């Protein structure tokens, strides 16, 4: 069972009908997560690799899904695998890597472990020869977990920029335009270091599956420029808040004094998307169908302002018995305070006052960790039972929304979905029955 507190969440229902619906919605969520397991997604694509062609094979990777990806790769490659290193936020308990070294690093903010992991990965790639294969395994989260700042910019300064961007409401594309121009491995630089054949599997958590944005595109040509990075910082009024070293480096780059990110894909690089938002949405669709519902995928490219998207989702869904509406993607919202919570908790908080009796709404981050809180929370399930608890406790929803205190709100009224670190990262999934 992936959801650890399922019984508690079902028990929050106001009546038997809501109890049944909550149980089914959580079953659909669990199935979507199980079918998005990076281990199985990697297995499907490993058959494309002819191990006999290569003298030696190495594995490198980073991201929230990299551990399960590496388990599948190590099993398939067997004795042909010589060495490897992945940089991840935590070790998944089900499975143990023997040859591929595991480096623990920081997320959502990079740390020293992120730098150590990046250095080890770069060393392995540089040591691989032209007769060898490097298999890359990257997923969302790699931007922080594999961090190698440019000269003149310290790790502390890179962390400061990342923190400012995370709180600004910038999109992932905008954030990565900045991060790529402060990195020695992002924006295609990792691929430039490879003499070997480099086959790279990506799990995409980016709407539209732009590989230059997933994990900040370490093996993909980058179309953004130093000027674009400066425009992003200017758009969110961050130019006077970032460290001077960062501002100077970007301005030097804009003036042609620093080398741009890689603008052309190398012939020895093969990039493959093995899973995305569509994977989540499709799995949810099939499970809902199996449970005798009429599933409708509203979008598998959900994006925009978190609070507005949730409410728009409600209004777009047409009434009808046994209908389950599904969306997958990733939204953004501006963090106005340091109160704990995440975008999925914030979405449920904004939707809650609009819910009617008999309706249940779920918003969940597929990696099992939604934002920052005292405990790992993946998202929230809400319904009429939730509203009843709000009324009983006399909590002001509007005020809570304004101060971004969604975690404490749902801690009191119930609904926090607890899975722990799931080991994948395909963005967010939203389920709604009307």
Secondary structure in CASP SS format (residue, H / E / C, confidence):
PFRMAT SS
TARGET T0000
AUTHOR 0000-0000-0000
METHOD secondary structure of the structure
MODEL  1
X C 1.00
X C 1.00
X C 1.00
X C 1.00
X C 1.00
X H 1.00
X H 1.00
X H 1.00
X H 1.00
X H 1.00
X C 1.00
X C 1.00
X C 1.00
X C 1.00
X C 1.00
X H 1.00
X H 1.00
X H 1.00
X H 1.00
X H 1.00
X H 1.00
X H 1.00
X H 1.00
X H 1.00
X H 1.00
X H 1.00
X H 1.00
X H 1.00
X H 1.00
X H 1.00
X H 1.00
X H 1.00
X H 1.00
X H 1.00
X H 1.00
X C 1.00
X C 1.00
X H 1.00
X H 1.00
X H 1.00
X H 1.00
X H 1.00
X H 1.00
X H 1.00
X H 1.00
X H 1.00
X C 1.00
X C 1.00
X C 1.00
X C 1.00
X H 1.00
X H 1.00
X H 1.00
X C 1.00
X C 1.00
X C 1.00
X E 1.00
X E 1.00
X E 1.00
X E 1.00
X E 1.00
X E 1.00
X C 1.00
X C 1.00
X C 1.00
X H 1.00
X H 1.00
X H 1.00
X H 1.00
X H 1.00
X H 1.00
X H 1.00
X H 1.00
X H 1.00
X H 1.00
X H 1.00
X H 1.00
X H 1.00
X H 1.00
X H 1.00
X E 1.00
X E 1.00
X E 1.00
X E 1.00
X E 1.00
X E 1.00
X E 1.00
X E 1.00
X C 1.00
X C 1.00
X C 1.00
X C 1.00
X C 1.00
X C 1.00
X C 1.00
X C 1.00
X C 1.00
X C 1.00
X C 1.00
X E 1.00
X E 1.00
X E 1.00
X E 1.00
X E 1.00
X C 1.00
X C 1.00
X C 1.00
X C 1.00
X C 1.00
X C 1.00
X C 1.00
X H 1.00
X H 1.00
X H 1.00
X H 1.00
X H 1.00
X H 1.00
X H 1.00
X H 1.00
X H 1.00
X H 1.00
X H 1.00
X H 1.00
X H 1.00
X H 1.00
X H 1.00
X H 1.00
X C 1.00
X C 1.00
X C 1.00
X C 1.00
X C 1.00
X E 1.00
X E 1.00
X E 1.00
X E 1.00
X E 1.00
X E 1.00
X E 1.00
X C 1.00
X C 1.00
X H 1.00
X H 1.00
X H 1.00
X H 1.00
X C 1.00
X C 1.00
X C 1.00
X E 1.00
X C 1.00
X C 1.00
X C 1.00
X C 1.00
X C 1.00
X H 1.00
X H 1.00
X H 1.00
X H 1.00
X H 1.00
X H 1.00
X H 1.00
X H 1.00
X H 1.00
X H 1.00
X H 1.00
X H 1.00
X H 1.00
X H 1.00
X C 1.00
X C 1.00
X C 1.00
X H 1.00
X H 1.00
X H 1.00
X H 1.00
X H 1.00
X H 1.00
X H 1.00
X H 1.00
X H 1.00
X C 1.00
X C 1.00
X E 1.00
X C 1.00
X C 1.00
X C 1.00
X C 1.00
X C 1.00
X H 1.00
X H 1.00
X H 1.00
X H 1.00
X C 1.00
X C 1.00
X C 1.00
X C 1.00
X E 1.00
X E 1.00
X E 1.00
X E 1.00
X E 1.00
X E 1.00
X E 1.00
X C 1.00
X C 1.00
X C 1.00
X C 1.00
X C 1.00
X C 1.00
X C 1.00
X C 1.00
X C 1.00
X C 1.00
X H 1.00
X H 1.00
X H 1.00
X C 1.00
X C 1.00
X C 1.00
X C 1.00
X C 1.00
X C 1.00
X C 1.00
X C 1.00
X C 1.00
X H 1.00
X H 1.00
X H 1.00
X H 1.00
X H 1.00
X H 1.00
X H 1.00
X H 1.00
X H 1.00
X H 1.00
X C 1.00
X C 1.00
X C 1.00
X C 1.00
X C 1.00
X C 1.00
X C 1.00
X C 1.00
X H 1.00
X H 1.00
X H 1.00
X H 1.00
X H 1.00
X H 1.00
X H 1.00
X H 1.00
X H 1.00
X H 1.00
X H 1.00
X C 1.00
X C 1.00
X C 1.00
X C 1.00
X C 1.00
X C 1.00
X C 1.00
X C 1.00
X C 1.00
X C 1.00
X C 1.00
X C 1.00
X C 1.00
X C 1.00
X E 1.00
X E 1.00
X E 1.00
X E 1.00
X E 1.00
X E 1.00
X E 1.00
X C 1.00
X H 1.00
X H 1.00
X H 1.00
X H 1.00
X H 1.00
X H 1.00
X H 1.00
X H 1.00
X H 1.00
X H 1.00
X H 1.00
X H 1.00
X H 1.00
X H 1.00
X C 1.00
X C 1.00
X C 1.00
X E 1.00
X E 1.00
X E 1.00
X E 1.00
X E 1.00
X E 1.00
X E 1.00
X E 1.00
X E 1.00
X C 1.00
X C 1.00
X E 1.00
X H 1.00
X H 1.00
X H 1.00
X H 1.00
X H 1.00
X H 1.00
X H 1.00
X H 1.00
X H 1.00
X H 1.00
X H 1.00
X C 1.00
X C 1.00
X C 1.00
X C 1.00
X C 1.00
X C 1.00
X E 1.00
X E 1.00
X E 1.00
X E 1.00
X E 1.00
X E 1.00
X E 1.00
X C 1.00
X C 1.00
X E 1.00
X C 1.00
X C 1.00
X C 1.00
X C 1.00
X C 1.00
X C 1.00
X C 1.00
X C 1.00
X E 1.00
X C 1.00
X H 1.00
X H 1.00
X H 1.00
X H 1.00
X H 1.00
X H 1.00
X H 1.00
X H 1.00
X H 1.00
X H 1.00
X C 1.00
X C 1.00
X C 1.00
X C 1.00
X C 1.00
X C 1.00
X C 1.00
X E 1.00
X E 1.00
X E 1.00
X E 1.00
X E 1.00
X E 1.00
X C 1.00
X C 1.00
X C 1.00
X C 1.00
X C 1.00
X C 1.00
X E 1.00
X C 1.00
X C 1.00
X C 1.00
X C 1.00
X C 1.00
X C 1.00
X E 1.00
X E 1.00
X E 1.00
X E 1.00
X E 1.00
X H 1.00
X H 1.00
X H 1.00
X H 1.00
X H 1.00
X H 1.00
X H 1.00
X H 1.00
X H 1.00
X H 1.00
X C 1.00
X C 1.00
X C 1.00
X H 1.00
X H 1.00
X H 1.00
X H 1.00
X H 1.00
X H 1.00
X C 1.00
X C 1.00
X C 1.00
X H 1.00
X H 1.00
X H 1.00
X H 1.00
X H 1.00
X H 1.00
X H 1.00
X H 1.00
X C 1.00
X C 1.00
X E 1.00
X E 1.00
X C 1.00
X C 1.00
X C 1.00
X C 1.00
X C 1.00
X C 1.00
X C 1.00
X C 1.00
X C 1.00
X C 1.00
X E 1.00
X E 1.00
X E 1.00
X E 1.00
X E 1.00
X E 1.00
X C 1.00
END
